[in-house]
Amino acid sequence: MHAIIFVGDSILTRESQDNVAGLAPRLRLRFRDIEVRIIAAAGSNSSQTLASLAGRVLPDDSLVIVSVGMNDAAPWKSVPIKEFKENYTRILDILGGRLVILVTPYPVHTGKQRQPGRNNEVIERYAQVIQELARTHNVAYIDMYSIVYSTMHTADLHVSDGVHLNDTGYGLLTEAVSPLVEKWLNHKALRSFQ
C-alpha cells in the first residue's frame, strides 16, 4: 500500500461535506492501491500546520500533498506574507527528501462569503509565494489559483460558504493532482516530478 499524506487545511481534510466528496475519497476511487493519511485540520494556517508536523515521523517513500495559505489570507488571521513564507519554508524543510506536491490557495466566490470575507487579491499573493517556494525547493505544485480563476466565471465551483470547493471544483483539483499521483505510483524511485 502506497501512502499519500495530506498536510494543511480543510481543502484537504474534507472527506465528504455538503454532499461533496473531497480529494481523499476521489483519489481512493481512482487509485485503489493507496492509503490516504490526513495531517490537516480545518482552519489551520501555516504556523499551525508547522506545529502539527513537529515530531511526526513520515514514511520516506510517501507522497505528501500540502495545502496551506487559504487561512493565512483570512482577514481574521492575516498572517504576514514574510511570516507565511518562513513557516512554509520550514514545512518544506521538515518534508525534505520526500516527493511533495504543493497546492496553491484558489480564489473564493466573494458573493457567497459571509463578510468580512477573504480577498482574492490577497489570496493570489500567498499563491505566488507557494509557486516561488516550489521552484526554489524543486517540488511540484498545482496552481489552483489559476485553474479556479480561469473556470469560475463559467462554472460554479464553490459550496454555499464561497470558500470550499463543490463537486465541480473538487473534480478540477482531482484532475490536476491525478497525473502526478500516477507518475509517483509508476516511478516511486523518482525524487522529483520535474
N, C-alpha and C positions, 0 to 999 in steps of 0.2 A: 504494500500500500504506500503510495506517494503522499507526502504531507504538504499541503498548502496552508500557510499561516497568514491569517488576516490580522493586520495591525492597524489600529487607528480608531475611527469614529463610527457613527451609526450608518454611514454609507455602506460599510462592510458588515456590521453586526446584524442587520435586518435579515432574518431568515424568511419571515413572511409577516407582513403587516398591511393593513388596508387591502386585503385580498391580493397583495402583490408579492410574488416570490422574489427574494433578494438574490444577490450574486451567488452565495454559497449553494443553495439548492439547485440553481441553474447549472453551476459547474459540476455538481454531483451527478446530475442527469446526463450531461454531455460527456463527462469523463468518469466512467464507472470505477476506475482504479485509483481514486484519490480520497484522501481524508482531509476535510477542512477543519482547521483549528482556529478558534477566534480569540485573539488577544486585543479586543477592541471594546469600546464602551460608548454608548450614546452620550453625546455631549462632550466627548474628550477633545481637548486641544493638544497642541504639540508638547507642552510640559507634562500634561497628564499621561500622554502616550509614552513619553520618555520614561516617566516613573513606573509605568506598567511593565516596561521591559527590564527594569533593574533586577538583576539576579536570576533572570529566567535563562534556562538552557534550551536553546532551539536546535533541532537537528541540523547538522551541517548540510545535508543534502535536500533540505526543504526549499520550497519556493515561497518567498514572502511577498505579499501584496500589501502595500501601505497606502492608506487614505487618511491624510491629516491636512487640516487647513480650513475647512468649512467653519469650524467652531472658533478657530483663531480669528477669523474675519468677522465673527458676530459682534455687533456693537456692544453687547453686554460683557464680552470678554476682551475684545480689542487687543490682542497680543501684538506688540510692535513687530514690524517686519524683521528688524535686526534680531530680536529675540527668537522669533519663529525660525529664522534661518539657522541660528545657533542650535536650537532644540532639534531641528530636523537633521542637521549635520551630525549631532550626537546620536540620533536614532540610526542613521546610516552607518556610523562607526560601530555601533553595537551589532548591527546586522552584517557587518563586513564578512566577506568570504562566502556569502550565500547569494543565490540568484534572487534579485529583488525587482519588483515592478512597482513603480510609483504611480499613483492615480491622482491627478490634479483635482482640486475642487472645481465645481462647474457652476454656471450661472443659475440663480434661483428665479422663480417666477414671482416677480415683485408684486404683481396684482393679487396673488393668493396669500402672501405672508401677512402675519399679524405685525403691526407696527410697534416699535421701530424694528424694521427687518434688516436683513443683510443687504449689502450694496454690491452690485455686480462689478463695478469698477474696482472696489477694494478686493473682492474675491479674485479678480484677474491678477492683481499684484502678487497674491500668495501663489497662484498657479504658475506665474512666471518664475518665482523663486524656486519652486519644485523642478521646473524644467531645467533651470540653470544647475541645480544640485545634481540632477540626473546626469547631465552632461559631464560635470566635473568628477563625479564618482563612477562614471561609466556603467550606469544602470539603466534599464529600460524604463520608459514612462509612457503613460497614456494621457494624452491631452484631452481630458474630458471637458475642459472649459470650451475648447474649440468645437468638439463634437456636439455638445449640447447647444452651444450658441448657434451653430450653423443649422440646427434642426428645430429649435424651439419656436421659431417663427412660423413653422408649417405644421407642427405636431405638438400636442400637449404631452409633456414629458414628466410632469410633477404631480404628486398626490396633493390633497387639499391643503397641506401646510405650505406649499410653494417651495419647499426645500428638498424633500426626499423624492426619489425617482418613483414614477409609476411603472407599470408593466412595459410600456414602450421605452422608457428611459433605462430601465434595467436591461432590456433587450440590447440597447446600444452599448452599454457597459460590457455585457457578456460577449457581444460580438467583437469588441475591442480587446478584451482580455484573452479570449479563447485561443487565438493563434499563438500567443506567447506561451500559454499553458501547454498546448500541443507540442510546441517546439521543445519545451522543457521535458515533457514526458518522453519524447523521442530521442533526446540528446542530453540526458541528465549530466553527462560529464562536462558539458559546456559551462564555463564560468561567467559568460556574458551573453546577452542577447544580440549584441552588436554584430 
